[in-house]
Amino acid sequence: MKYLLPILFAFCFFSCQRHSDNWEKICDIEKYIESRPDSALTVLEAIDIETLSSDEERAKYALYMSMALDKNYIDKTDFEVLQPAIDYYENHGSATDKLRTFYYQGRIYFNIGESEKAMKCLVKSIDLGSKSNDLSTKARNYNAQGLLYSQYYNWEKYVQCCLAAAQCYKSLNNTDAYVRMLCKASEGYVFIGNKEAVNKTLLECHTYLDEVSDRSKAYYYEVYLTHGRDKTISDEYVDGVIREYLNIVPSNEVDWITIANAYLSTKDVHSAKDAINKYEANGIKDNRYYAILTQIYKAEFSYKEALKSYELFNHLTDSIDFKMLEQDTQFIEERHQLEMATIKEQEKKKQIIAVCATLISILILIAIWITSRLRLSKMEKIVAEKEVERYKLLYAQMEDERDNLNALLQQNEELDPKAMNAVARRLELLNKFFTAYITDNSDIDRKASKEMEELLEDKEKFMDSNRLAYAGSHPKFIKYLEDKGLTEWEINYCCLYALGLKGKEVGAYIKMRSHYNNSSEVREKLGISEHDTNLGIYIRKLVKSLSE
């Protein structure tokens, strides 16, 4: 059982990947579908679709079948045959597969009159198949795009597509198709009004006339005689070109309307009439026929017949224009529908992007808030820890001071009464704080705090009391300051530093503008400059050194 499941899985996997017996037969069609499309169609029709084993096989079959039908001039108006290729090659297959699939999808849309969708597929075909070396399909694609552009009089795009197709055919050494596409480009240049480009393109075509088919030769002469003549070309030269045309091209390939129009340009009405009669013999009476016939009757001064021909010409032209307008309207409607669908899709994408951006912004803000809160909590924790350490240090200092004051009261019976009183008052206040801290008694704490506040509010009294307390606890320190010539107030000032206050805190407490002046005077008496050391640090070191 340990090996059975992996073996079964591998068997199923490779079985799914294995192609059917028809795979090689389908792939071989690539070799002859261009030269023998009828044979390719016969082979494909003989294959039972049910025997195809994978999506890839069904897609390849669908693509080749669509190509074979098209090359045998069987126009499809539905996607029944091509759909498996469209579904598969949207995300799979080579550049050539994509190029062909979406080209034939565009052809089907063209056959059912949906020009906008046809153009969209043709453009998609070129885009996805850009790396393909199937120049034949690319040339057909550009030709089809040019046809669509010509229907809506976009002659610049029409010329670009014709020239792109011509270059593909030239690379394939298909001179016949190359000349035909250049002739089409020449007609486009006529509508743009670029006479120089018309002549240049026709001159290029003329160099290949010996290598092309009779049909391509006829097309060249039709374009040249219709559009290639300018004022510098004489009537005799035109006659020579007409004779060349009639000699080189078989009569069944000659466009007699073009011949008739060329003869009219040389004012040879008789020859023009003979040409139009030959055209009429084919049973074709279109708007071109009536246009030339009108000119012939006019040249013969047969105005009644000319008017009748002109009316028929207008009737046919109006019918064609109406159909073009109808198609153009349909084209506009299709484009509008596609544009609206595109706009809705874009709006939907914008909404999704906006929602995602909002959610991301909210998440970023939440992350920033959480980060800031964590950072703030960390800072608060650090501050709290430092505050705890500070209080511990203060508590230890207060304990030392209490012990020193107790010893002072016990050992110094000759202490000045004022100093004794200040020390006793200070010791009593310290004991209240210690009692409140030890017993966690808020009432005692409030009373002690209130006494402290009352003492601190009377700055002069507090500073005197502080000096007297230091006189009892650190007599050498007070004696040193007196010997240096400090006044009583200046000694009070120094005792504030001895408590541990900083210069800014001392200034804020005494609220004197002359605080810095006092500091300078004290420094001068103590013999220290402003750059030697901080006054508070100096005082506290002095207290410590004189207490040892």
C-alpha positions in Angstrom: 0.0 0.0 0.0 2.9 2.3 0.7 4.0 2.2 -3.0 0.6 1.6 -4.6 -0.8 5.1 -4.2 2.2 7.0 -5.7 2.3 4.5 -8.6 -1.4 5.0 -9.3 -1.0 8.8 -9.0 1.9 8.8 -11.5 0.0 6.6 -13.9 -3.0 8.9 -13.8 -0.8 11.9 -14.3 1.1 10.6 -17.3 -2.1 9.2 -18.7 -3.7 12.7 -18.6 -0.6 14.2 -20.3 -0.4 11.6 -23.1 -1.7 12.8 -26.5 -4.2 10.9 -28.6 -3.3 9.0 -31.8 -4.5 12.1 -33.8 -2.0 14.5 -32.3 0.8 14.0 -34.8 -1.7 14.1 -37.6 -3.0 17.5 -36.4 0.5 18.9 -36.0 1.5 17.8 -39.5 -1.2 20.0 -40.9 1.0 23.0 -40.2 3.3 21.9 -43.0 0.8 22.1 -45.8 -2.2 24.2 -44.7 -1.0 27.2 -46.6 -0.2 25.4 -49.9 -3.0 22.8 -49.8 -5.8 24.1 -47.6 -8.3 21.7 -49.2 -6.2 18.7 -48.2 -5.9 20.1 -44.6 -9.7 20.5 -44.4 -10.3 16.9 -45.6 -7.9 15.5 -43.0 -9.4 17.6 -40.2 -13.0 16.6 -41.1 -12.0 12.9 -40.9 -10.9 13.3 -37.3 -13.4 12.3 -34.6 -13.4 15.2 -32.1 -14.5 12.8 -29.3 -11.1 11.0 -29.6 -9.1 14.2 -28.7 -7.7 13.7 -25.2 -6.9 17.2 -23.9 -7.7 20.9 -24.1 -4.5 21.4 -26.0 -5.5 19.0 -28.7 -9.0 20.4 -29.0 -7.6 23.9 -29.2 -5.1 23.0 -31.9 -7.8 21.2 -33.9 -10.2 24.1 -33.6 -7.5 26.6 -34.7 -6.5 24.5 -37.8 -10.1 23.8 -38.7 -10.9 27.6 -38.6 -7.8 28.3 -40.8 -8.7 25.5 -43.3 -12.3 26.8 -43.6 -11.1 30.4 -44.1 -8.5 29.3 -46.8 -11.3 27.4 -48.6 -13.4 30.5 -48.6 -15.9 29.2 -46.1 -16.8 32.2 -43.9 -18.0 31.4 -40.4 -20.5 33.6 -38.6 -20.3 31.9 -35.2 -17.6 30.7 -32.8 -18.7 27.0 -32.6 -15.5 25.8 -34.3 -13.0 28.3 -32.9 -14.2 28.6 -29.3 -12.0 25.8 -27.8 -8.9 27.7 -29.3 -10.1 31.0 -27.9 -10.6 29.5 -24.4 -7.3 27.7 -24.4 -5.0 30.2 -26.1 -6.1 33.1 -23.9 -3.7 31.9 -21.3 -1.7 29.1 -23.0 0.1 28.3 -26.2 2.7 30.0 -28.3 2.8 33.6 -29.7 1.8 32.1 -33.1 -1.2 30.2 -31.7 -2.4 33.5 -30.1 -1.7 35.5 -33.2 -3.8 33.1 -35.4 -6.6 32.5 -32.9 -7.5 36.1 -32.3 -7.0 37.0 -36.0 -9.7 34.4 -36.9 -11.9 35.6 -34.0 -11.7 39.1 -35.5 -12.6 37.7 -39.0 -15.7 36.1 -37.6 -16.7 39.4 -35.9 -16.1 41.1 -39.3 -18.3 38.5 -41.0 -21.3 39.2 -38.7 -20.8 43.0 -39.0 -19.4 43.8 -35.5 -16.6 46.0 -36.7 -15.5 47.4 -33.3 -15.1 43.9 -31.8 -13.3 42.7 -35.0 -10.8 45.6 -34.7 -10.3 44.8 -31.0 -9.5 41.2 -31.7 -7.2 42.1 -34.6 -5.2 44.5 -32.4 -5.1 41.9 -29.6 -3.8 39.3 -32.2 -0.9 41.5 -33.2 -0.1 42.4 -29.6 -0.1 38.8 -28.2 1.6 37.5 -31.3 4.3 40.1 -31.6 7.0 37.5 -31.1 5.6 35.1 -33.7 7.4 34.6 -37.0 4.1 33.8 -38.8 4.4 36.8 -41.2 1.6 35.5 -43.4 -1.0 35.8 -40.6 0.4 39.2 -39.6 0.1 40.4 -43.2 -3.5 39.2 -43.4 -4.2 40.9 -40.0 -2.8 44.3 -41.2 -4.8 43.9 -44.4 -8.0 43.3 -42.5 -7.3 46.2 -40.2 -6.8 48.4 -43.2 -10.1 47.3 -44.7 -11.9 48.3 -41.5 -10.1 51.7 -41.4 -11.0 52.4 -45.1 -14.7 51.8 -44.3 -14.7 54.7 -41.9 -12.4 56.9 -44.0 -9.4 56.8 -41.6 -6.9 56.9 -44.5 -3.8 57.6 -42.4 -4.4 54.3 -40.4 -5.3 52.6 -43.7 -2.0 53.5 -45.3 0.0 52.4 -42.2 -1.7 49.0 -42.2 -1.2 48.5 -46.0 2.5 49.4 -45.6 2.9 47.1 -42.6 1.3 44.2 -44.6 3.5 45.0 -47.6 6.7 44.7 -45.5 5.5 41.3 -44.2 4.9 40.1 -47.7 8.3 41.5 -48.9 10.1 39.6 -46.1 8.3 36.4 -47.3 9.4 37.1 -50.9 5.8 37.2 -51.9 6.3 39.9 -54.6 2.7 39.6 -55.9 1.1 40.4 -52.5 3.8 43.1 -51.9 2.8 45.0 -55.0 -0.9 44.7 -54.3 -0.5 46.2 -50.8 1.7 49.0 -52.2 -1.1 49.8 -54.7 -3.6 49.9 -51.9 -1.3 52.2 -49.9 -1.2 54.5 -53.1 -4.9 54.7 -53.1 -4.9 55.7 -49.4 -2.3 58.4 -50.1 -4.7 59.8 -52.8 -7.4 60.4 -50.2 -4.8 61.9 -47.8 -3.7 64.2 -50.6 -0.1 63.2 -50.6 0.6 63.2 -54.4 4.4 62.7 -53.9 3.8 59.5 -51.8 1.4 58.2 -54.5 4.0 58.6 -57.3 6.8 57.2 -55.1 4.8 54.1 -54.1 3.7 53.4 -57.7 7.3 53.8 -58.9 8.3 51.1 -56.4 5.5 48.9 -57.8 6.7 49.4 -61.4 10.1 47.9 -60.6 8.4 44.5 -59.8 5.9 44.3 -62.7 7.8 41.5 -64.5 7.6 39.4 -61.4 3.9 39.7 -60.5 0.7 38.1 -61.7 -1.6 39.5 -64.4 -4.1 40.5 -61.7 -1.5 42.5 -59.8 -0.3 44.1 -63.0 -3.9 45.1 -63.8 -4.3 46.5 -60.3 -1.1 48.6 -60.8 -2.3 50.0 -64.1 -5.7 50.8 -62.7 -4.2 52.8 -59.8 -1.7 54.5 -62.0 -4.2 55.5 -64.7 -6.7 56.7 -62.1 -4.4 58.5 -59.7 -0.8 58.5 -61.0 -1.2 61.1 -63.7 -0.3 64.7 -63.1 -0.2 67.9 -65.3 3.3 67.1 -66.5 2.3 63.9 -68.2 1.2 64.3 -71.8 -1.8 62.7 -73.5 0.5 60.7 -75.7 2.2 59.2 -72.6 -1.2 58.2 -71.2 -2.0 56.6 -74.6 1.2 54.7 -74.4 0.4 53.5 -70.8 -3.0 52.3 -71.9 -1.6 50.4 -74.8 1.0 48.8 -72.5 -1.8 47.9 -70.1 -3.8 46.3 -72.9 -0.8 44.4 -74.3 0.5 43.0 -70.9 -2.8 42.3 -69.1 -5.3 39.7 -70.5 -8.6 41.2 -71.6 -10.5 39.3 -68.9 -8.3 41.1 -66.3 -8.7 44.6 -67.8 -10.8 47.1 -65.9 -12.6 48.8 -68.8 -14.0 51.5 -66.5 -10.4 52.6 -65.8 -9.6 52.5 -69.5 -12.7 54.6 -70.4 -11.8 57.1 -67.7 -8.2 57.3 -68.9 -9.4 57.9 -72.5 -11.7 60.7 -71.3 -8.7 62.4 -69.7 -7.1 62.6 -73.1 -10.4 63.7 -74.7 -10.6 60.5 -76.8 -14.3 60.1 -76.4 -14.7 57.5 -79.1 -12.2 55.1 -77.4 -13.8 55.8 -74.1 -17.2 54.8 -75.5 -15.7 51.6 -76.9 -14.2 50.8 -73.4 -17.5 51.5 -71.6 -19.3 49.3 -74.0 -16.9 46.4 -73.3 -17.5 47.0 -69.6 -21.3 47.0 -70.2 -20.9 43.7 -72.0 -20.0 42.0 -68.7 -23.5 42.9 -67.5 -22.3 45.2 -64.7 -23.9 48.6 -64.4 -22.7 50.1 -61.1 -22.2 53.8 -60.0 -18.8 53.9 -61.6 -20.3 52.8 -65.0 -23.0 55.6 -64.8 -20.4 58.2 -63.8 -18.2 57.5 -66.9 -21.3 57.2 -69.1 -22.5 60.7 -67.9 -19.1 62.1 -68.9 -19.3 60.5 -72.3 -22.8 61.8 -73.1 -21.8 65.2 -71.9 -18.7 65.2 -74.2 -21.1 64.2 -77.1 -23.5 67.0 -76.1 -26.2 64.4 -75.4 -27.4 66.3 -72.4 -30.7 64.4 -72.0 -28.9 61.0 -71.8 -26.2 62.6 -69.6 -28.9 63.7 -67.1 -30.5 60.3 -67.1 -27.2 58.6 -66.4 -26.4 61.2 -63.7 -29.7 60.5 -62.0 -29.0 56.7 -62.0 -25.5 57.4 -60.7 -26.9 59.5 -57.8 -29.4 56.8 -56.9 -26.8 54.1 -56.7 -24.4 56.4 -54.8 -27.1 57.4 -52.3 -27.8 53.7 -51.7 -24.2 53.0 -51.1 -23.8 56.0 -48.8 -26.9 55.0 -46.9 -25.5 51.5 -46.3 -22.2 53.1 -45.2 -24.0 55.5 -42.9 -26.0 52.6 -41.5 -22.8 50.6 -40.9 -21.1 53.7 -39.5 -24.0 54.2 -37.0 -23.8 50.6 -36.0 -20.0 51.0 -35.5 -20.6 54.1 -33.3 -23.2 52.2 -31.3 -20.9 49.3 -30.8 -18.0 51.6 -29.8 -20.3 53.4 -27.4 -21.4 50.1 -25.8 -17.8 49.0 -25.5 -16.7 52.3 -24.1 -19.5 52.2 -21.5 -18.5 48.7 -20.6 -14.9 49.8 -20.3 -15.8 52.8 -18.2 -17.9 50.6 -15.8 -15.0 48.2 -15.5 -12.6 51.1 -14.8 -14.9 52.5 -12.2 -15.2 49.1 -10.6 -11.4 48.8 -10.5 -11.1 52.3 -9.1 -13.6 51.5 -6.4 -11.7 48.3 -5.5 -8.4 50.3 -5.5 -10.0 53.0 -3.3 -11.4 50.4 -0.8 -8.0 48.6 -0.7 -6.2 51.9 -0.3 -8.5 52.9 2.5 -8.1 49.6 4.2 -4.3 49.8 3.8 -4.3 53.3 5.2 -6.4 52.2 8.2 -4.1 49.3 8.8 -1.1 51.6 8.5 -2.7 54.1 11.0 -3.5 51.3 13.4 0.0 50.0 13.1 1.4 53.5 13.7 -1.0 54.0 16.7 0.0 50.6 18.2 3.7 51.3 17.6 3.4 54.7 19.1 1.4 53.3 22.1 4.1 50.6 22.6 6.8 53.2 22.3 5.0 55.5 24.7 4.3 52.7 27.1 8.0 51.7 26.9 9.0 55.3 27.5 6.5 55.6 30.4 7.9 52.4 31.8 11.4 53.7 31.6 10.3 57.1 33.1 8.5 55.2 35.8 11.5 53.1 36.5 13.7 56.1 36.7 11.2 57.8 38.9 11.1 54.8 41.2 14.9 54.8 41.3 14.8 58.6 42.0 12.3 58.1 44.8 14.4 55.3 46.3 17.4 57.5 46.2 15.5 60.4 47.8 14.1 58.0 50.4 17.6 56.8 51.2 18.8 60.4 51.4 15.9 61.2 53.7 16.7 58.3 55.9 20.3 59.4 56.1 19.2 63.0 56.9 16.8 61.7 59.6 19.5 59.6 61.2 22.0 62.5 61.0 19.4 64.9 62.5 18.6 62.5 65.4 22.3 62.1 66.1 22.7 65.8 65.9 20.0 66.5 68.5 21.4 63.8 70.8 25.0 64.9 70.6 24.9 68.7 70.2 23.3 70.0 73.4 25.0 73.4 72.9 23.5 73.9 69.4 21.9 77.3 68.7 18.3 77.2 69.8 17.1 78.5 66.4 19.1 75.7 64.7 17.8 73.2 67.2 14.3 74.3 66.5 14.8 74.1 62.7 16.4 70.6 63.0 13.6 69.4 65.3 11.0 70.8 62.9 12.7 69.2 59.9 13.0 65.9 61.8 9.4 65.9 62.8 8.3 66.6 59.1 10.6 63.8 57.9 9.2 61.4 60.4 5.6 62.1 59.3 6.6 61.3 55.7 8.2 58.1 56.8 5.2 57.1 58.9 2.9 57.8 56.0 5.1 55.7 53.6 5.5 52.8 56.0 1.8 52.6 57.1 0.4 53.8 53.8 -1.7 56.2 55.8 -3.1 58.8 53.4 -4.3 61.1 56.2 -0.8 61.4 57.7 0.6 61.9 54.1 -1.9 64.7 53.5 -1.0 66.4 56.7 2.7 66.1 56.1 2.2 67.4 52.5 0.1 70.3 53.8 2.8 71.3 56.3 5.4 71.0 53.6 3.4 73.2 51.3 2.9 75.8 54.0 6.6 75.8 54.7 7.5 76.1 51.1 5.0 78.9 50.5 6.9 81.2 52.9 10.1 81.2 50.9 12.1 83.4 53.3 11.0 81.2 56.3 11.8 78.0 54.4 15.2 79.2 53.3 16.1 80.4 56.8 14.8 77.0 58.2 16.8 75.2 55.6 20.0 77.2 56.4 19.5 76.6 60.2 19.0 72.9 59.5 22.3 72.7 57.5 24.0 74.8 60.3 23.1 72.0 62.7 23.8 69.0 60.3 26.7 70.5 58.3 28.2 73.2 60.4 31.5 73.2 58.6 29.7 73.9 55.3 27.9 76.9 56.7 31.1 78.1 58.4 33.0 77.8 55.1 30.3 80.0 53.3 30.5 82.6 56.1 34.3 82.7 55.9 34.0 83.3 52.2 31.9 86.4 53.0 28.6 85.2 51.8 25.6 87.0 53.2 22.9 85.2 55.1 20.6 85.4 52.1 23.4 84.1 49.8 23.9 81.2 52.2 20.2 80.5 52.1 20.6 80.5 48.3 23.4 78.0 48.4 21.5 75.7 50.7 18.8 75.4 48.0 21.5 73.9 45.7 22.6 71.7 48.6 19.1 70.2 48.7 19.7 69.0 45.1 17.9 71.7 43.2 19.2 72.8 39.8 19.8 76.4 38.8 16.6 76.6 36.8 14.6 75.1 39.7 16.2 77.5 42.2 15.4 80.5 40.0 11.8 79.3 39.5 11.4 78.9 43.3 12.8 82.2 44.4 11.3 84.0 41.4 13.9 86.7 41.3 15.0 88.4 38.1 18.4 88.9 39.7 18.9 85.1 40.1 21.7 85.0 37.6 23.3 88.1 39.1 23.2 86.5 42.5 24.7 83.3 41.1 27.6 85.4 39.6 28.2 87.2 42.9 28.2 83.8 44.8 30.6 82.4 42.3 32.9 85.4 42.6 33.0 85.0 46.4 33.6 81.3 46.2 36.4 81.9 43.7 34.9 79.9 40.8 34.2 81.3 37.3 31.2 80.6 35.1 33.2 78.2 33.0 34.8 76.2 35.8 31.9 74.1 37.0 28.1 74.0 37.6 27.3 75.9 40.8 24.9 73.2 42.0 27.5 70.5 41.5 30.1 72.6 43.2 27.9 73.2 46.3 26.9 69.5 46.7 30.5 68.4 46.4 31.5 71.0 48.9 28.8 69.7 51.4 30.1 66.2 51.0 33.8 67.0 51.3 33.2 69.1 54.5 31.1 66.4 56.1 33.8 63.7 55.9 
